[in-house]
């Protein structure tokens, strides 16, 4: 690993540790830190503790899993393999299944243009929009339908499936979303066609000048039209325009990673996402 790659991974690791801290309490368990959300919202994960004196052990993982169960949280763990290379074998020995997701960073010389990939307009969501709640609900519904059919292949689920997946947002969650969008910690976009509504969506989280693009999803019926690339490009372009110097993301597979390579990302490492292996305590 060269010094440039090591420096980027250090900044990404610092980002991962910082993102949950304004919405969760951090519990130290040996070489791991478990983030426990205070209030409504998506639950967080456990990660290697940045100030640990020893690498996470199988015993640490078992302790955290018991704690997650007691709190009613998913038994979820995340880390960057190149930053903590020994954790992969330890996690598997402790009964976790690990997804090794390509970790990609945007080339600093790239200037992504959504129009290169699709002629479908991509709109940035703003809290002062007439129906911000509806926009956020649509973004989440597109993601729910898109991620229920993983990969890039076309399918039957389209606008009707999206509309069926729309749920009313908790007031506190919507307020949190509005605050984070207003202060630049979060971006959300929708790719929309008149008469059909949102066909693709995505979001980004930001801490300082480091940002992660996440949740990029396209309705299966609208795939193979460049919408995922257009959404990613729109988010990256806005992040760069507002001062981000490191923009990264993780892809669910090498097939999905090819979409991001077209936008101007390059692989820098592997993001590991772990959960219990089926049938193992």
C-alpha positions in Angstrom: 0.0 0.0 0.0 1.5 3.4 -1.0 1.3 6.5 1.2 -1.4 8.1 -0.9 -3.7 5.1 -0.6 -2.9 4.8 3.1 -3.7 8.4 3.6 -7.1 8.1 1.8 -8.0 5.0 3.9 -7.2 6.8 7.1 -9.5 9.7 6.1 -12.2 7.3 5.1 -11.8 5.4 8.4 -12.1 8.6 10.3 -15.3 9.5 8.4 -16.8 6.1 9.3 -16.1 6.7 12.9 -17.4 10.3 12.9 -20.7 9.8 11.0 -22.7 8.1 13.8 -21.3 10.2 16.7 -23.8 13.1 16.5 -26.8 10.7 16.6 -25.5 7.8 18.7 -23.6 7.0 21.8 -20.4 5.1 21.4 -19.9 2.0 23.6 -16.3 0.6 23.7 -16.0 -3.2 23.8 -12.4 -4.2 23.7 -11.2 -3.5 20.2 -14.6 -2.6 18.9 -16.9 0.4 19.3 -20.7 -0.1 19.0 -22.8 2.9 18.0 -26.2 3.0 19.6 -28.6 5.5 18.0 -30.3 7.9 20.4 -33.9 8.3 19.1 -35.5 7.2 15.8 -33.7 6.4 12.6 -31.7 3.6 11.0 -29.6 1.6 13.5 -25.8 1.8 13.3 -23.0 -0.8 13.4 -19.9 -1.8 15.3 -16.5 -0.9 14.0 -12.9 -1.2 15.0 -12.2 1.3 17.8 -9.7 4.0 16.5 -8.0 4.2 19.9 -7.9 0.4 20.6 -4.6 -0.9 22.0 -5.2 -4.3 20.3 -7.0 -5.5 17.2 -10.6 -6.7 17.7 -10.8 -10.3 18.9 -13.4 -13.1 18.4 -14.3 -12.5 22.1 -14.9 -8.8 21.4 -17.2 -9.7 18.5 -19.2 -12.2 20.7 -19.5 -9.5 23.4 -20.8 -7.0 21.0 -23.3 -9.4 19.4 -24.7 -10.2 22.9 -25.0 -6.4 23.5 -26.7 -5.9 20.1 -29.2 -8.6 20.9 -30.0 -7.1 24.3 -30.6 -3.7 22.7 -32.7 -5.2 19.8 -30.1 -4.0 17.2 -29.0 -5.8 14.1 -25.8 -7.8 14.6 -23.9 -5.6 12.1 -20.2 -5.0 11.8 -18.3 -2.9 9.3 -14.6 -2.1 8.5 -12.1 -1.4 5.7 -10.1 -4.6 5.0 -6.9 -2.8 4.1 -7.1 -0.7 7.3 -7.7 -3.7 9.5 -6.6 -6.7 7.5 -6.6 -9.3 10.3 -10.3 -8.8 11.2 -11.7 -10.7 8.2 -10.4 -14.1 9.5 -11.4 -13.3 13.0 -14.9 -12.3 12.0 -15.5 -15.5 10.1 -14.1 -17.6 13.0 -16.6 -15.8 15.2 -19.6 -16.9 13.1 -20.0 -13.9 10.8 -20.7 -13.9 7.1 -18.7 -11.1 5.4 -19.6 -9.3 2.2 -16.4 -7.9 0.6 -17.6 -4.8 -1.2 -15.4 -2.9 -3.6 -14.5 0.4 -2.0 -14.1 3.2 -4.6 -12.9 6.8 -4.5 -13.7 9.5 -7.1 -10.7 10.6 -9.1 -10.0 14.2 -8.0 -9.8 15.3 -11.6 -13.2 14.0 -12.5 -16.1 16.4 -13.1 -19.1 14.0 -13.4 -21.9 15.2 -15.7 -25.3 13.4 -15.1 -26.4 14.3 -18.7 -23.6 12.1 -20.1 -25.3 9.0 -18.7 -29.1 9.8 -19.0 -31.5 12.4 -20.3 -33.7 11.9 -17.2 -33.5 15.0 -15.0 -31.9 14.5 -11.6 -33.2 16.8 -8.8 -31.5 17.8 -5.6 -33.9 17.6 -2.6 -34.2 20.8 -0.5 -36.0 21.2 2.9 -37.9 24.3 1.5 -39.4 22.3 -1.4 -43.2 22.3 -1.4 -43.3 18.5 -0.6 -40.0 17.7 1.1 -41.7 14.9 3.1 -43.0 13.4 -0.1 -39.6 13.7 -1.8 -37.9 11.9 1.1 -40.6 9.2 1.2 -40.2 8.7 -2.5 -36.4 8.4 -2.2 -36.8 5.7 0.5 -39.4 3.8 -1.5 -37.3 3.7 -4.6 -34.4 2.4 -2.5 -36.6 -0.2 -0.8 -37.8 -1.6 -4.2 -34.4 -1.3 -5.8 -32.5 -3.1 -3.1 -35.1 -5.8 -2.9 -33.9 -6.9 -6.4 -30.2 -6.7 -6.1 -27.9 -6.2 -9.1 -28.3 -4.3 -12.4 -30.7 -6.6 -14.3 -34.0 -5.3 -15.5 -37.2 -6.5 -13.7 -40.9 -5.9 -13.5 -41.1 -3.7 -10.4 -41.7 -0.1 -11.4 -43.7 3.0 -10.3 -46.6 0.9 -8.9 -44.2 -1.1 -6.7 -42.6 2.2 -5.5 -45.9 3.7 -4.6 -46.9 0.6 -2.7 -43.6 0.9 -0.7 -44.2 4.5 0.4 -44.5 4.8 4.1 -45.4 7.9 6.2 -42.3 9.4 7.8 -41.8 9.8 11.5 -41.9 13.5 12.3 -38.6 13.3 14.2 -36.9 11.4 11.4 -38.1 14.0 8.8 -36.9 16.9 11.0 -33.5 15.2 11.4 -33.3 14.8 7.6 -34.2 18.4 7.0 -31.5 19.7 9.5 -28.8 17.5 7.9 -29.7 18.5 4.4 -29.8 22.2 5.4 -26.4 22.2 7.0 -24.8 20.1 4.2 -24.2 16.9 6.1 -26.6 15.0 3.8 -27.6 15.2 0.1 -30.5 13.4 -1.6 -31.5 13.3 -5.2 -34.3 11.9 -7.3 -34.2 11.0 -11.1 -37.7 11.7 -12.2 -39.8 11.4 -15.4 -43.0 13.4 -15.7 -46.0 11.2 -15.3 -43.9 8.3 -13.8 -42.3 10.0 -10.8 -39.0 9.0 -9.3 -37.3 6.1 -11.0 -33.9 6.3 -9.2 -32.6 7.8 -6.1 -29.5 8.3 -4.0 -28.0 10.1 -1.1 -24.6 11.2 0.4 -23.3 11.8 3.9 -20.6 14.3 4.6 -18.2 15.1 7.5 -15.9 18.0 6.8 -14.5 17.6 3.3 -15.0 13.8 3.1 -18.3 12.4 1.8 -19.8 9.0 1.1 -22.4 8.3 -1.6 -24.8 5.6 -0.6 -28.2 4.2 -1.3 -28.1 4.6 -5.0 -31.0 2.6 -6.4 -33.1 2.3 -9.6 -36.5 0.7 -9.9 -35.9 -2.7 -11.8 -38.2 -1.7 -14.6 -36.1 1.4 -15.3 -32.7 -0.2 -15.3 -30.2 -0.2 -18.1 -31.0 3.5 -18.9 -28.0 5.0 -17.1 -30.0 6.3 -14.1 -27.7 4.9 -11.4 -24.7 6.5 -13.1 -26.6 9.8 -13.5 -27.7 9.8 -9.8 -24.1 9.1 -8.7 -22.7 11.8 -11.0 -25.2 14.4 -9.7 -24.3 13.7 -6.1 -20.6 13.7 -6.8 -20.8 16.9 -8.8 -22.7 18.7 -6.0 -20.2 17.4 -3.4 -17.3 18.7 -5.3 -18.9 22.0 -6.0 -19.5 22.5 -2.2 -15.9 21.7 -1.2 -15.6 17.9 -0.7 -12.1 16.7 -1.6 -12.7 13.0 -1.0 -15.8 11.4 -2.4 -16.1 7.6 -2.0 -18.6 4.8 -2.0 -18.8 1.0 -1.7 -20.5 -1.2 -4.3 -22.5 -4.4 -3.6 -20.6 -6.4 -6.2 -18.0 -6.0 -9.0 -20.8 -5.8 -11.5 -22.3 -2.8 -9.7 -18.8 -1.3 -9.3 -18.6 -1.0 -13.1 -21.4 1.6 -13.0 -19.3 3.8 -10.7 -16.1 3.3 -12.7 -17.9 4.9 -15.7 -18.6 7.9 -13.5 -14.9 8.4 -12.6 -14.4 6.3 -9.5 -11.5 3.9 -9.0 -11.1 1.1 -6.6 -9.0 1.8 -3.5 -9.8 -1.1 -1.2 -12.5 -3.4 0.2 -15.3 -2.5 2.6 -16.3 -5.4 4.7 -19.9 -5.7 6.0 -20.6 -8.6 8.3 -23.6 -10.2 9.9 -24.2 -13.6 11.5 -23.9 -16.7 9.4 -27.3 -18.4 9.0 -27.7 -21.1 11.6 -24.8 -20.0 13.8 -25.3 -18.3 17.2 
